[in-house]
Amino acid sequence: AGPGDCRDQIRAMRLLIVDDDQAQLEIRKLVFEQHGFEVETASNPFTAKVLIDEFTPDTVLMDLRLPDPGDGLDLIS
C-alpha cells in the first residue's frame, strides 16, 4: 500500500443478505467478504428487520420469495 492508499481508513460497505436458502447465504457471504464487504445474513423477514435497525446496512440483497411471516416484498414496503 502506498501513501495515497486510504482503504484502511474507509469503513467497509455493509451488506445484508436475506434468503431462506442457507447454502445461498453462505456462498454469497463468503464471496462478498472476499471482496471487502462487511456482511450479515438473515433467513427470514423478522431477523432482517432487526438487522436493518441494528447493523444499518448500506445495501440489502434479498430473495423476494421468503417463508412466512411475510416475504421480501412485505419487507421492502
Salt bridges, closest charged atoms under 4 A:
ASP5 OD1 - ARG7 NE 3.16
ASP19 OD2 - ARG28 NH1 3.00
GLU33 OE2 - LYS29 NZ 3.88
GLU38 OE1 - ARG14 NE 3.60
ASP58 OD1 - ARG11 NH2 3.17
